[in-house]
Amino acid sequence: MAALETLNTLKEIREQEIAEYQLNIDNFIRAIAKIDADHNDNEDMLEFKNHLLQLLADNKREQLKSIIMRDVLADQIAELEES
């Protein structure tokens, strides 16, 4: 039973990570849109936008990794619950 509890805890941690990445993704998208709308003539803000675009890509990639690992944990949990 300890393995099942550990797996469930790890799955919850992954779910929290996924939510945190999503919050970052949403905020980066909003910030990029705000720069486009209000600061498109400011070189410093365009540089910041490029940085945000990279962060956006990084967070999407890391979120997908967390989703994959959460799904692996869910599969292991299902297998243990079946046995």
Residue pairs with C-beta under 8 A, 6 or more apart in sequence:
3 80
4 77
4 80
4 81
7 73
7 76
7 77
7 80
8 77
10 73
11 70
11 73
11 74
11 77
14 66
14 67
14 69
14 70
14 73
15 70
17 63
17 66
18 63
18 66
18 67
18 70
21 59
21 60
21 62
21 63
21 66
22 63
24 55
24 59
25 56
25 59
25 60
25 63
28 52
28 53
28 55
28 56
28 59
29 56
31 49
31 52
32 49
32 52
32 53
32 56
35 45
35 46
35 48
35 49
35 52
36 49
39 45
39 46
40 46
